[in-house]
Amino acid sequence: MDAIQVIQLLMTHPDYSVDAVHPDIPDFVGIETIEVDHETQTFSILLQGPKEED
């Protein structure tokens, strides 16, 4: 399952909502972490950007 599918799945969760997706990168390559707050029933998604060339 790719990152877009995971984000779409989380956004349609019946009991939880997506609170934030960070950072706002249009060319992200994956999901670095997903934080779950059970008190507020929200997900926060940290996206992984492309590796920067030195």
N, C-alpha and C positions, 0 to 999 in steps of 0.2 A: 504494500500500500504506500503510495507516495505522499508527500507532505500536504499537497492540496486536498487529497482525499481525507486525510486525518483531520485537517482544519474544518472541512465541510461536515464531517461526522460529528465533531465536537460542537459545531454551531447548530446542529439539529438535535442535540441532546434534550430529552423531554424535561429534565429536572434542573440542569445546569445551563449557564449561559457563558459566552466568551466575553470576558471583561476587557481584555486588551491583547493586541498582537504587536509585538515590538521586535526590532525596529521596523519602520515602514520602508522596506526595501523591495522594489519591484522584481529584482533578479535574485531572490533568495534561493538557496540550494537545498534547504532542509529545515528541520525543526531542531533547535538546540535543546530546549527544555519546555516542558509543560508543567505549570504550577497549578495545583488544585486547592481552592479554598473551600472547605466543606461548610464553614459557617455561613458564607455568603453565596455558596453554590455557584462559584464562578471558576473559569479557566483563564489563565494568562499564558500566552504562547510567546516564547522567545525564538525568533527566526535566526537561522544561520545564513550569513551572507557568503558570497564567493570568496575564496582565499585570495588575499591581496598579494600580488607579486612584488618582491623586494627589488 
